Amino acid sequence: MNNNGNTVVVYFSRTGENYAVGKTTVGSTAKVAAEIMQQTGSMGVEIVPVEPYPDAYDQAVAQATEERRNHARPAFVLDGDTAALDTAEMVFLGYPIWWSDMPMPVYTFLESRDWTGRTIVPFCTHEGSGLAGTEETLARVTGARVCDGLELRGELAQHDAASVKQAIETWLKAIV
């Protein structure tokens, strides 16, 4: 895929103790994002919550559950090439699936931008939920055109880079 400066990869990922994969220093979604950046030649932007999630899985779950229950919109900062984000026509958007939904910082990000004329290409990591209907949620929240997404198990993203690479190659050929 030839980027031509019109695409960017934006993602939210969590490190620390994770379900089914143990302790991570690079989040599952971040690993998938890096491979998409490699294959598309796109720049990357990470959504980083101002209040980090705890490293311990149970504590992170408690914080995320409270945020979801309260429909919180946690503050975030963007780390990476934000100029690419401002000009990109196509945004690859990555996130883990938490309780069959996107994490609340992703909603904060989505609601903070004008998506007019843009295309969102979702990708997610999960442990059994797939995309969980988030393609429809993205279209509703942003009004943007949303392409068919890619879903990969976090365990695969953490432990089988060759399979992730192949899955992304196949997916990109299908959506371009």
Secondary structure, 3 states (H helix, E strand, C coil): CCCCCCEEEEECCCCEEECCCEEECCCHHHHHHHHHHHHHCCEEEEEEECCCCCCCHHHHHHHHHHHHHCCCCCCEEEEECHHHHHHCCEEEEEEECECCECCHHHHHHHHCCCCCCCEEEEEEEECCCCCCCHHHHHHHHHCCEECCCEEEEHHHHHHCHHHHHHHHHHHHHHHC
